[in-house]
Amino acid sequence: DIQMTQSPSSLSASVGDRVTITCRASQSIGRYLNWYQQKPGKAPKLLIYAASSLQSGVPARYSGSGSGTDFTLTISSLQPEDFATYYCQQSYDIPMWTFGQGTKVEIK
Amino acid sequence: QVQLQESGPGLVKPSQTLSLTCTVSGGSIGSGNYYWSWIRQPAGKGLEWLGRIYTTGSTNYNPSLKGRVTISVDTSKNLFSLNLNSVTAADTAVYFCARASRAVAGLYYFDYWGQGTLVTVSS
């Protein structure tokens, strides 16, 4: 199985900060990497697919990059509604899709 | 607009079978390049993919569930289902159903999710 490891597990940031979350795969997954945002009591919401493609309706302050084993999700200027938990997910492995353990973004 | 809605018992006894249904509206479950998946999340923990079914009916499952899981589809009712047998307290979680769409060959992402349903395993 391909393991996905996110770092950090949590972070504290202020509104307006630039935030970067990292996701590392245990083996190369090309660009088969998606990012989701989850708020308490809600289903995850797709932000980025194929490592860097912005899902329709998602604000442009979100961006993704990377390929192979190392990926990043960047929020260019953190907004109050961005405080949530973020997950990466790989769809390279057949037949096993896996998520990272999550990164919780909290208010400083 | 595609919508997914989970339904099923909120309480299951240990050793019994957990059965959930996901009803899809706003689109046909039998058309398009989609996988229909189940994902769960224990309280305060991360997301675990359980398995998927393609529009043709072919399935794949998370090996960690050791053969306890079955996913099926009923195209006439536009729904798909999850059965998880021999449950224990460790299976207590919020269960989500989701649609996986294809971006390019082999690359799928979850674009539509149900709201999730809490299933508690307890006697």
Interface residues (C-beta under 8 A of the other chain):
Chain A: D1 R31 Y32 N34 Y36 Q38 K42 A43 P44 K45 L46 Y49 A50 S53 Q55 Y87 Q89 S91 Y92 I94 P95 M96 W97 T98 F99 G100 Q101 G102
Chain B: S37 G46 L47 E48 W49 R52 N60 Y61 N62 P63 F96 A98 A100 A103 V104 G106 L107 Y108 Y109 F110 D111 W113 G114 Q115 G116
